[in-house]
């Protein structure tokens, strides 16, 4: 920030809700008073034309009414105003006003009044030109070296330069390769027009080239503006600046030298009149407008550049000489002379803040008050210091950093899931092929102990589950008030979810004395959905492709007790087999052993075992907890189904490869389609009709190929989503089996989940395979390393899609092997450098087939996300 401000000499606000832009400001002695005093001419997009004659006012005083010489509404938006010698037969200055479809030239004159504020000013229309094309901007000058008069050049929105020799239209030329209009300026020394094209190039066109390119016999045709195209223009010189230009200004303070100044989006260029760069300045801000205004030293030029930080910078060539703060962001800046005060800076903002200011500083009259001296009481200071240190210690205790309990929170959110399914299903646009898709009601209550502003509720469940409404907006909550909403959850897509959980999050603001708008806060809660939302009881099946056996240390429990919602009570305690049929059509069977303490889960699909196995263990834990049994435990002694798990990985990776191929083919066909379009467009624009040579047939065929490829890519994307959902379910299952097999702690299970489930969504840029491979490789080289040589290996810092899954499957198998040989999961650097894999003394290891089946787990939300980031960063 600058220590200096632009001092307000005169300012006013123009109109109400009017808009202004770069060409709406001009300063000149428009009324030909001969006093050398400039007037300020302003036009707005609402069509108001105003002319001011500013006078200095005292601070706090309002602008005098006589400062406004003229205000008239021209009914059409004013794009640009300029002052020059635009009327033949006189060298007096006239005002040119550019509208969208019209160019008007006015004479401004004043009549002396009998009293101070009795002067009257009026404008008289000298001539006007109706434009056949929508105008963008204009420039003027002595085109062709004429003496004593100025000609006008208007650039249209479609790239045509229309030149007017005062009252008559001369000719029009189209700029080659035109796309969008850019700034336009005229250089009198080289007699050329300079603009910046959409190719980010500064281009110069000679006036003589434009003039001789048009047939002289057609100049007098009144329809020339519609029909003239002529020969192609030859550019005089081109300079690539690599960015779009905001404005162009041509100055010539020395008769022998002229400079072209170009203000870009991030750079400021000064060019010689032959297109060579004289100097450039890289700007560390976003500029809004500029003007070169004088040369105070031989060979240098001073420039004013305003930016979007409300700063006005003064440069001498590339050296910053001064910086001043402005009250607004200007869109146009000029330098004018008023009443013996030269060099007044005139700025105009887009909302009509017109200001005349000067640079400098005002003396500060502030004096620091004297401080009453007093003797220091060291005992009181020591006592105060001890008290403050005690407060600091209390405030920095660990328990104060932890989340507040439910009773202490300002706003709490709770979710209650209905124990029964909805009698009338609320499923909307479900793709499940089952006859009836059930839904379950979730009741969410928000309770506030204080005033909560702008509370918003968001409800999230993982796809393929969906909710009837996921966003709620409430009014401000008063203290001790509550809001309740009811929604339904259902299965939307035709695949099983990997989790039956949801999250509610409320964002709100708590106002304070220092911040009345409120401090943002968040409250959230999780809820679990019932298993019967996605499956229903079915007849148990004896045969299955995949089987798992879970061992317990307690006698088996009847399914009537732990699965009352799936078992008919009439079967009594004899029910030792239970069937589940998912809405997607697949079946899973649960068996309880009559003689041993085992449970078997079997299904034709590996991923279908996950939710039933998880539900079984959860209900067993709840059952024995109610019986105050604290030593209940589940174990797994079978083989990890790695081979079946690898098949799911290969299927998912194959679909990712297909998606990449579809993307390449779509890109090729799109390039071909655009090339054919360009050929056809060239044929249609050609004055001489030529046969299409079956280009239309080729265009139609290419279009059909693009549509077919897009449909195939969309279908592949849907299949990839289902494959990733199955992969996540299988991964959850493998993580659970490994944790039961190795009796892992909660922290170790969290590391497993962060390793195998680092992504909530799978994309082509960052896929599951490369992410998991990097995480597993990190664990193999740290806490599961066998020697210091493995720890010294460095991992790649960039993730990219692999060519195949062989490396990933090899690392997963090796990961299970290291765990079986005594390796322990840990993210501690000490354990990573000291711990090595230890083989049990008895040498009893699981067989090789036990490591031929491994999948992935779920997230533990914040903790697992933190761990996965730690794995990749390390």
HELIX and SHEET records of a PDB file:
HELIX    1   1 UNK A   22  UNK A   24  5                                   3    
HELIX    2   2 UNK A   65  UNK A   67  5                                   3    
HELIX    3   3 UNK A  116  UNK A  118  5                                   3    
HELIX    4   4 UNK A  143  UNK A  145  5                                   3    
HELIX    5   5 UNK A  207  UNK A  212  1                                   6    
HELIX    6   6 UNK A  216  UNK A  218  5                                   3    
HELIX    7   7 UNK A  224  UNK A  227  1                                   4    
HELIX    8   8 UNK A  378  UNK A  395  1                                  18    
HELIX    9   9 UNK A  398  UNK A  401  1                                   4    
HELIX   10  10 UNK A  531  UNK A  533  5                                   3    
HELIX   11  11 UNK A  559  UNK A  562  1                                   4    
HELIX   12  12 UNK A  569  UNK A  574  5                                   6    
HELIX   13  13 UNK A  606  UNK A  608  5                                   3    
HELIX   14  14 UNK A  609  UNK A  626  1                                  18    
HELIX   15  15 UNK A  642  UNK A  685  1                                  44    
HELIX   16  16 UNK A  695  UNK A  742  1                                  48    
HELIX   17  17 UNK A  746  UNK A  756  1                                  11    
HELIX   18  18 UNK A  768  UNK A  781  1                                  14    
HELIX   19  19 UNK A  788  UNK A  791  1                                   4    
HELIX   20  20 UNK A  806  UNK A  820  1                                  15    
HELIX   21  21 UNK A  829  UNK A  834  1                                   6    
HELIX   22  22 UNK A  848  UNK A  851  5                                   4    
HELIX   23  23 UNK A  862  UNK A  873  1                                  12    
SHEET    1   A 4 UNK A   7  UNK A  13  0                                        
SHEET    2   A 4 UNK A 353  UNK A 358 -1                                        
SHEET    3   A 4 UNK A 341  UNK A 349 -1                                        
SHEET    4   A 4 UNK A 330  UNK A 338 -1                                        
SHEET    1   B 4 UNK A  25  UNK A  28  0                                        
SHEET    2   B 4 UNK A  39  UNK A  43 -1                                        
SHEET    3   B 4 UNK A  48  UNK A  52 -1                                        
SHEET    4   B 4 UNK A  68  UNK A  73 -1                                        
SHEET    1   C 4 UNK A  80  UNK A  84  0                                        
SHEET    2   C 4 UNK A  94  UNK A  98 -1                                        
SHEET    3   C 4 UNK A 102  UNK A 111 -1                                        
SHEET    4   C 4 UNK A 120  UNK A 130 -1                                        
SHEET    1   D 4 UNK A 135  UNK A 141  0                                        
SHEET    2   D 4 UNK A 151  UNK A 156 -1                                        
SHEET    3   D 4 UNK A 160  UNK A 165 -1                                        
SHEET    4   D 4 UNK A 168  UNK A 174 -1                                        
SHEET    1   E 4 UNK A 184  UNK A 187  0                                        
SHEET    2   E 4 UNK A 192  UNK A 196 -1                                        
SHEET    3   E 4 UNK A 201  UNK A 206 -1                                        
SHEET    4   E 4 UNK A 237  UNK A 240 -1                                        
SHEET    1   F 4 UNK A 245  UNK A 254  0                                        
SHEET    2   F 4 UNK A 257  UNK A 264 -1                                        
SHEET    3   F 4 UNK A 267  UNK A 272 -1                                        
SHEET    4   F 4 UNK A 277  UNK A 282 -1                                        
SHEET    1   G 4 UNK A 287  UNK A 294  0                                        
SHEET    2   G 4 UNK A 302  UNK A 307 -1                                        
SHEET    3   G 4 UNK A 311  UNK A 316 -1                                        
SHEET    4   G 4 UNK A 319  UNK A 325 -1                                        
SHEET    1   H 4 UNK A 411  UNK A 421  0                                        
SHEET    2   H 4 UNK A 439  UNK A 448 -1                                        
SHEET    3   H 4 UNK A 481  UNK A 491 -1                                        
SHEET    4   H 4 UNK A 465  UNK A 467 -1                                        
SHEET    1   I 4 UNK A 471  UNK A 473  0                                        
SHEET    2   I 4 UNK A 453  UNK A 461 -1                                        
SHEET    3   I 4 UNK A 501  UNK A 510 -1                                        
SHEET    4   I 4 UNK A 519  UNK A 528 -1                                        
SHEET    1   J 6 UNK A 535  UNK A 538  0                                        
SHEET    2   J 6 UNK A 577  UNK A 582 -1                                        
SHEET    3   J 6 UNK A 587  UNK A 592 -1                                        
SHEET    4   J 6 UNK A 598  UNK A 603 -1                                        
SHEET    5   J 6 UNK A 546  UNK A 552 -1                                        
SHEET    6   J 6 UNK A 634  UNK A 635 -1                                        
END                                                                             
